[in-house]
Amino acid sequence: MRRKSRSISPRRRKSRSPITRRHKSRSPTPKRYKRLRSRSSSLSPVHKSSSPSLGSIERKNASEKLKKEEEERKRRQQEAELKLIEEETAKRVEEAIQKKVEERLNSEEIKLEIQKRLEEGRRRLNDEVAAQLEKEKEAAILEARQKEEVARKENEELEKMLEENRKRVEETQIREAMEQQRREEERYRELEELQRQKEEAMKRKKQQEEEERLNQMKLLGKNKLRPKLSFALGSK
């Protein structure tokens, strides 16, 4: 890049050379002022005394302008050279860093370090996967236990409901059986009462019939005794 800077700087100096030539072309201005001075010398003494001062001012301004332009050109050339040097330096630094990185990457130590980090990464990944699987397993076990507990409670509630229904059915059946038994007992008592009344009626009827028979026998007995008595009295 230093060679390039040498090759570029003359080119730039060459590109600036027309400016200098252009300013050099103004050099005949003193001659013009000489002609004016020679003409003015014939006119009045005032112009004769002022023309040399104007020429010196113009020359001074022109030289100052050329000096500023030259300084500006040099400054720009220095800036361009510095920029090229900075770019070349940055490029060389980047190349050196890249070369150093490649050398480090290709070294056995770095290869071992990379292999070590890869193994550590794999081991860490395996540990993370195992931990994640363990968490999922525990979550699945917990979910299964929760489902089992829910199913157990549902079964208990179902069994409780079935037991309550069975008890209600049994109670209903017992009440119906007791009611049926009560009705049968009541019917049996009614039948017994009817049987008793019937037997009492038959008993009363028999007793009445017996009484009537005894009364008849008594009447018949009286009737038989009367003639005998009369006959006995007649025989005496």
Disulfide bonds with the S-S distance in Angstrom:
none
